[in-house]
Amino acid sequence: ELLGEPFDVSGPAVTQAFTLVDALNPGQTACSQSAWESLQGSSLLTALHAIHLGEHELKQLESSQHIVMVSTLALEARKFGPIKSHVQSSPGFDDSPDPEKGVAIAFCKPAADAPLAQDIRTWTDVCRQQVSATEGAYECKEVDNGKFTLAFSTLESALMFCTTTQLALTKADWSEQLRKDSGPAEGDENGVRGLGVSMGVAYGSDCFRKPLAASGRADYFGSLANLAARVMGQAHPGQVLVAESAEEISSLMGDFQVRDAGLAGLKGIGAVRLTEVSCKELSTRRFPPPKSIITADDASPTGAAALVSSVRSSNHAGTSVGSGLFQRVLHGSSRAASSRSGGGKSGDDEFTSIHGDRSGFRLHLERLTTISDRGTESTPYAYASR
C-alpha cells in the first residue's frame, strides 16, 4: 500500500521476474544479464558473487535471456541444479572447458587501423555466430571493441573455429570504406579482404578458471593464457598462429592447412615453435614472419645464453610451468624443417637436441646445421619445456 491506497505493478519486466522465479531452484537468486550489467560501478558488487548460467529460453518470454546467479560472498559455495528453462541455447560457467581436462585458449584481435564502428559490430556478430556453431566453444569476454578471449574443450575445435571464422570474414558485409582500404579480394595470395583479425591459440592445462566479476562468465588465468596472448601478438591481421608443431596439428582430425612459422622469442616465456593454420580456401595467403622470429643472429651462442638466462630467471621467480603447457609446443624435427624450407639450400637443415633437466624444467639446446655456399655452419639456440 502507498498512503493507504493499494496499487498494482505490471508490465514486461514483472512478467520476466515472475517467469525467472518459477525457473529457479529453492534458495537460488538470479537476474538477467542486462540487470546485472546495470549494477556495474556500484559498491554492491564488492559484496556479491556472480555466476553466468548461460542463455535460456523461458516460457512466456518472447526472447531468450542470459541469466546470472547472484549470491553473497558467504554463500558463494552453494551449488544448485540446472534451472527449469525450456531450452539452454549457450553455455554457462559450469559448462565452460575444464582446465584439468585440457583447454585451448584463443585470443582474437582486429586490426588496429581503427575501422568503423559498424565493421566492429560485423566482426563481433560473425565471431559469436561461429562460437555458437562450434562444438566445445565458449566466449569468456570481449574487451576494447572486438578483442575476444575464447576457450575450447579441444585443440581441434579451436582450430576449426579460427579457420572457419577467417573464411567467414572474407564474405561478411563490410562497409564500403573498409572494402576499399583492406586490399585485394579473396584468392589473392597477398591480400586480406575485409577486416583482418589476428588469432593466437595455445593448448594445455597449466591454467585455472574463475568467474569474472563483471559478467559471471569463466575466464582463464596462468601460464597457458599468457602463452596464447603472446602467440596472438605474433600473428598478422588475417593470420592464425598456434603454439604447436606442424606435425602435431597435421595429426589432428580436421582438414587444416599448416605451415611451420618457425621459432619466436616470446616475452616472459622464451622460444616457442609456431605453426600457421588455415582452411583450404585461404591456403594461398602469405604473411610476413612472426614479429619476434628467431633469426640466425639470434641463434648465436650469446643469444642462446640470453634465452637460457631468461628461462631460468623466470623459473626461479616462481613462474608456474605445469605439465600441460609445453608438452606439445616446442619440438621441431627434420620433417618440420624440410616442410618449412620448401626445398633449396635450406632444405638440408636438420635438428638435433641436447636435453638437460633443471628442477623439473627441461631445457633443450637445439643445434641448427645449415649447408650453404660457405660450407657447413652450426649454431645453437635454446628453448624450454616440461
Phi, psi and omega in degrees: 000147176233114183057035177084356182254126177289152177213158180248147173244129181214172179130176183302321182294322179293317177301317180297317181297313180295323179295319179294318178302317180296335183274343186277161175276155176304132180088358184261141177237135181207164177212172176287158179298322179297323177294319179295318180296333179292344180270355183301132184096348180280148178292344178298331186296332181291343182252004184238154179239129184241139175229123178286126182264000181100182178262131186229146169262118182252142179301146180077356177252138185286328183236157179288159183228139168278126185250135179241121175278134184235138176213165170287161181298329181292338184247014186293340180281352179299141178240141180230160173283178179300147176285161186270074178259163178291313179213137168262116188259353173210154186287153173256187182305313183292344179266356183290156182303137182274118181303327182294338178263000184097136181215143173256126180251132180236133172251134181234129183224121177290158181305147188277003185276040168044067175292169180295156180302324181294330178286325174296318178297320177299316179297314181294325176296314179297316181301311183291326176296319180289325175299315180297329184272353184256122180296134177081009182269147182214129176272119178276308182193160170236129179228154171050056172058071170095005176272115186251143164249124183233153178230149184222146182287339178221159175294323179303314182293326177296316180290325177297315178300310185298314184289318179290328178290319177300321178292318180298327181294332179288345183248004183286162183271083182276162177294156180299323180297316181292320178301321181290323188268349191265007173101187184297165182284171179307139180106335174285122188293345180252007187243155173233116183270129181088202182282125177276131180238125176277136181228133177231137186230141172219145182235142177166202181227005184275068178199172173222158181242150174206158181286141175282136182298327185285334187226341186079359179285157177285137169228160189242139185226152179122190187297323181295316178297321178295319178298314180299320179295319179294322178295317177301322179296341178273342186279144175272158178305128183092357186252146174246121177242143183229139177277064178213158176283156179298323179297318182297316181291323180296336181278353183279162171290144178119147183268073183261140172264125186238148177216126179295127182258001176091189180264133177240139176272111185258132183302129178078358183237313185114205183273130182229133176282130182246147176233134176272133182235140177210170171275167184299323184295334183247017185290346178276354177297143177232136181234156172298167177299160174308153190294335181239041181298143178272116182266180178300322179295319179293338184272010177293162178306323179295316179297320179297318180297323179295320178294318178299317179298319180296317181296314182294321179296317180297318181292320180295329181283355176101015178297131182279119177236093186275175187294337185274346193282308188252014183304314192237027193259309199257002191277121176258169178209169178297328178295319178295319181296320181294315180292328180290322186286327182072021179096190181079194185299317183287355178293346178268008177300142174218154183242136168232156185233141171246124186253133172225151183243131181228100178054045179081359181251110188274130179253129179248128174248105181268142178248119181265117180256121183241128176264118183225184179298337182271002182107197181267126180240146182226123179226138182266154165215166188234151169213171186234151174201171171281000000 
